[in-house]
């Protein structure tokens, strides 16, 4: 009788252990089933983030870019000035114009890479544009709006003060690794003369009133030169001295029409 009771107890213990083990397995499988969607979602978001960062870094397809990496600058060769003359002639026959130094750091060293260019920010991480800016020493620029100013200063890697005069527009010219001495203009050309050096940055300001393009439908050719030879160049459209005044008058007319 005692042996039979012990047998029942052992059998019951075995059955109870199996039941507890089964419940434990079911609970763990439920936890996995509930946590799996969240895990998959997090991984999917991570993949999308990496794909987006990759889009910020390079073109969608393998390609060769020979001119500008910026879509809005495509086709600028159509507007390239057609009456370009040698720099030596600009210096001899052109007009020497005054300039104001807005920034001068003789020992400035251009960074190879900046933290704002990282792909996590995306806005300035595009590799073709980074190479484009690294290839050049001279960058003309109009201070047209905060967003454009932010893009320009982040791309060139420096900031500088700008001014807004309704009837006397400034053209800013950022020049790296050059000691600037003079600025000349003739036709659609602006020649910045200087001596090359290993370090430094200068930001010049010239008045567009001092530039008299021979063809306003064409771009300005802004050249960096030394001893009559071109070191670098950039293109930019010509804007009249009263650019801001005309824009203000246009906005006022549009506002009055709505009223």
C-alpha positions as CSV (number, residue, x, y, z in Angstrom):
1,X,0.0,0.0,0.0
2,X,2.9,2.3,0.9
3,X,4.6,1.5,-2.3
4,X,1.5,2.3,-4.3
5,X,1.2,5.7,-2.6
6,X,4.8,6.5,-3.4
7,X,4.2,5.5,-7.0
8,X,1.3,7.9,-7.2
9,X,3.3,10.7,-5.7
10,X,6.2,10.2,-8.2
11,X,3.8,10.1,-11.2
12,X,2.1,13.3,-10.0
13,X,5.4,15.0,-9.6
14,X,6.5,14.1,-13.1
15,X,3.2,15.3,-14.6
16,X,3.4,18.6,-12.6
17,X,7.0,19.2,-13.8
18,X,6.0,18.6,-17.4
19,X,3.1,21.0,-17.0
20,X,5.2,23.8,-15.5
21,X,7.9,23.3,-18.3
22,X,5.2,23.5,-20.9
23,X,3.8,26.7,-19.5
24,X,7.3,28.2,-19.4
25,X,7.9,27.3,-23.1
26,X,4.6,28.9,-24.1
27,X,5.3,32.0,-22.1
28,X,8.7,32.5,-23.8
29,X,7.3,31.8,-27.2
30,X,4.6,34.5,-26.6
31,X,7.3,37.0,-25.5
32,X,9.3,36.3,-28.6
33,X,6.2,36.7,-30.8
34,X,5.3,40.0,-29.2
35,X,8.9,41.4,-29.3
36,X,9.7,40.2,-32.8
37,X,7.6,42.9,-34.7
38,X,9.3,45.7,-32.7
39,X,12.7,44.2,-33.4
40,X,11.9,44.0,-37.1
41,X,10.6,47.5,-37.2
42,X,13.7,48.9,-35.5
43,X,15.9,47.1,-37.9
44,X,13.9,48.3,-40.9
45,X,14.1,51.9,-39.7
46,X,17.9,51.5,-39.4
47,X,18.1,50.2,-42.9
48,X,16.1,53.1,-44.3
49,X,18.3,55.6,-42.4
50,X,21.4,54.0,-43.9
51,X,19.9,54.1,-47.4
52,X,19.0,57.7,-47.0
53,X,22.5,58.6,-45.8
54,X,23.9,56.7,-48.8
55,X,21.7,58.9,-51.1
56,X,23.2,62.0,-49.4
57,X,26.7,60.7,-50.1
58,X,26.8,59.7,-53.8
59,X,24.8,59.7,-57.1
60,X,22.1,57.0,-57.4
61,X,24.0,55.4,-60.3
62,X,27.7,55.2,-61.2
63,X,28.5,58.3,-63.3
64,X,31.3,60.6,-64.4
65,X,30.9,64.3,-63.5
66,X,33.1,66.7,-65.4
67,X,31.6,70.1,-64.6
68,X,29.4,70.9,-61.7
69,X,27.7,68.5,-59.3
70,X,24.8,70.9,-58.8
71,X,21.7,70.4,-60.9
72,X,20.9,74.1,-61.0
73,X,24.2,74.8,-62.6
74,X,23.7,72.4,-65.5
75,X,23.9,74.1,-68.9
76,X,25.8,77.1,-67.7
77,X,28.2,76.7,-70.6
78,X,25.4,78.3,-72.8
79,X,25.8,81.5,-70.7
80,X,29.6,81.4,-70.6
81,X,30.9,84.9,-71.8
82,X,31.9,84.8,-75.4
83,X,34.2,87.9,-75.4
84,X,36.8,86.6,-73.0
85,X,40.2,88.2,-73.5
86,X,43.6,87.2,-72.0
87,X,44.2,88.2,-68.4
88,X,47.2,90.3,-69.4
89,X,44.9,92.5,-71.5
90,X,42.4,92.9,-68.6
91,X,45.2,94.1,-66.4
92,X,46.5,96.5,-69.1
93,X,43.2,97.8,-70.6
94,X,40.7,97.1,-67.9
95,X,39.6,99.1,-64.9
96,X,41.2,98.7,-61.4
97,X,38.3,98.7,-58.9
98,X,38.4,99.2,-55.2
99,X,37.6,96.3,-52.8
100,X,37.0,95.9,-49.1
101,X,38.5,93.1,-47.0
102,X,35.6,91.6,-45.0
103,X,37.7,88.8,-43.5
104,X,41.4,88.0,-43.4
105,X,43.0,85.0,-41.7
106,X,46.6,84.6,-43.1
107,X,47.2,81.4,-41.2
108,X,43.9,79.7,-41.9
109,X,44.2,76.1,-43.0
110,X,41.5,74.6,-45.1
111,X,40.1,71.5,-43.4
112,X,40.1,68.2,-45.2
113,X,36.8,67.3,-43.4
114,X,34.4,69.0,-41.1
115,X,31.8,67.5,-38.8
116,X,28.9,69.4,-40.5
117,X,29.7,67.4,-43.7
118,X,28.9,64.1,-42.1
119,X,26.1,62.0,-43.7
120,X,24.0,62.2,-40.5
121,X,23.3,65.8,-41.3
122,X,22.9,65.1,-45.0
123,X,22.7,68.7,-46.3
124,X,26.4,69.2,-47.1
125,X,27.7,65.6,-47.2
126,X,27.4,64.9,-51.0
127,X,30.8,63.7,-52.1
128,X,30.8,65.3,-55.6
129,X,30.1,68.7,-54.1
130,X,32.8,68.2,-51.5
131,X,35.3,67.4,-54.2
132,X,34.1,70.4,-56.3
133,X,34.7,72.8,-53.4
134,X,38.1,71.2,-52.7
135,X,39.2,71.7,-56.3
136,X,38.7,75.5,-56.2
137,X,40.3,78.5,-54.5
138,X,37.9,81.3,-55.5
139,X,34.2,81.5,-54.8
140,X,32.0,84.6,-55.7
141,X,28.8,85.0,-53.8
142,X,25.8,87.3,-53.4
143,X,24.2,87.4,-49.9
144,X,20.7,86.5,-51.1
145,X,18.8,85.1,-48.2
146,X,19.6,83.2,-45.0
147,X,19.2,79.7,-46.4
148,X,21.5,80.4,-49.4
149,X,24.0,82.1,-47.0
150,X,24.0,79.1,-44.7
151,X,24.6,76.7,-47.6
152,X,27.5,78.8,-49.0
153,X,29.3,79.3,-45.7
154,X,28.9,75.6,-44.7
155,X,30.2,74.5,-48.1
156,X,33.3,76.8,-48.2
157,X,33.8,76.2,-44.4
158,X,33.9,79.8,-43.2
159,X,31.5,82.6,-42.2
160,X,31.9,86.3,-42.7
161,X,29.9,89.5,-42.3
162,X,27.6,90.7,-45.1
163,X,25.8,93.9,-45.8
164,X,22.5,94.7,-47.5
165,X,22.3,98.0,-49.4
166,X,19.1,98.6,-51.4
167,X,20.9,100.6,-54.1
168,X,24.5,99.4,-53.9
169,X,24.8,95.6,-54.2
170,X,27.9,93.8,-53.0
171,X,29.6,90.9,-54.7
172,X,31.6,88.9,-52.2
173,X,34.6,86.8,-53.3
174,X,36.1,84.2,-51.0
175,X,39.7,83.4,-51.9
176,X,41.9,80.7,-50.3
177,X,45.6,80.4,-50.1
178,X,46.3,83.7,-51.9
179,X,47.5,87.2,-50.8
180,X,45.2,89.5,-52.7
181,X,46.7,92.7,-54.1
182,X,44.3,94.1,-56.8
183,X,41.0,93.6,-58.6
184,X,40.5,94.5,-62.3
185,X,37.5,94.2,-64.6
186,X,36.8,94.5,-68.3
187,X,33.6,93.3,-70.0
188,X,32.3,90.2,-68.3
189,X,35.6,89.4,-66.6
190,X,36.6,90.2,-63.0
191,X,40.3,89.4,-62.3
192,X,41.5,89.0,-58.7
193,X,45.2,89.4,-58.6
194,X,47.3,87.9,-55.8
195,X,50.3,85.8,-54.8
196,X,49.8,82.1,-54.0
197,X,50.6,80.9,-50.5
198,X,50.1,77.7,-48.5
199,X,47.6,79.0,-46.0
200,X,45.1,81.7,-45.5
201,X,41.7,83.0,-46.5
202,X,40.5,86.4,-47.6
203,X,36.9,87.6,-48.3
204,X,36.6,90.6,-50.5
205,X,33.6,92.8,-51.2
206,X,33.3,94.7,-54.5
207,X,30.4,96.8,-55.8
208,X,28.5,95.5,-58.8
209,X,28.2,99.2,-59.8
210,X,31.9,99.0,-60.7
211,X,31.4,96.1,-63.1
212,X,30.1,96.9,-66.6
213,X,29.4,93.7,-68.4
214,X,29.5,93.8,-72.2
215,X,26.7,91.3,-72.2
216,X,24.4,91.0,-69.2
217,X,22.8,87.9,-70.6
218,X,26.1,86.1,-70.1
219,X,27.7,85.1,-66.8
220,X,30.6,86.9,-65.1
221,X,33.9,85.1,-65.3
222,X,35.7,85.7,-62.0
223,X,39.3,84.7,-62.3
224,X,42.1,84.3,-59.8
225,X,45.4,85.2,-61.3
226,X,49.1,85.7,-60.6
227,X,51.7,87.1,-63.1
228,X,49.0,87.2,-65.8
229,X,48.3,83.5,-65.5
230,X,45.0,82.0,-64.3
231,X,45.1,80.0,-61.1
232,X,41.4,79.3,-60.8
233,X,38.0,80.6,-62.0
234,X,34.3,80.7,-61.2
235,X,31.1,81.8,-62.9
236,X,28.3,83.9,-61.4
237,X,25.5,85.9,-62.9
238,X,25.6,89.7,-62.9
239,X,23.2,91.5,-60.7
240,X,22.5,95.2,-60.9
241,X,23.4,97.5,-58.0
242,X,19.7,98.2,-57.2
243,X,18.8,94.5,-57.0
244,X,17.3,94.8,-53.5
245,X,15.4,98.0,-54.3
246,X,13.8,96.4,-57.4
247,X,12.9,93.3,-55.4
248,X,11.3,95.5,-52.7
249,X,9.3,97.4,-55.3
250,X,8.2,94.1,-57.0
251,X,7.0,92.7,-53.7
252,X,5.1,95.9,-52.9
253,X,3.3,95.8,-56.3
254,X,2.3,92.1,-55.8
255,X,1.1,92.9,-52.3
256,X,-1.0,95.9,-53.5
257,X,-2.6,93.6,-56.2
258,X,-3.7,91.1,-53.6
259,X,-5.3,93.9,-51.5
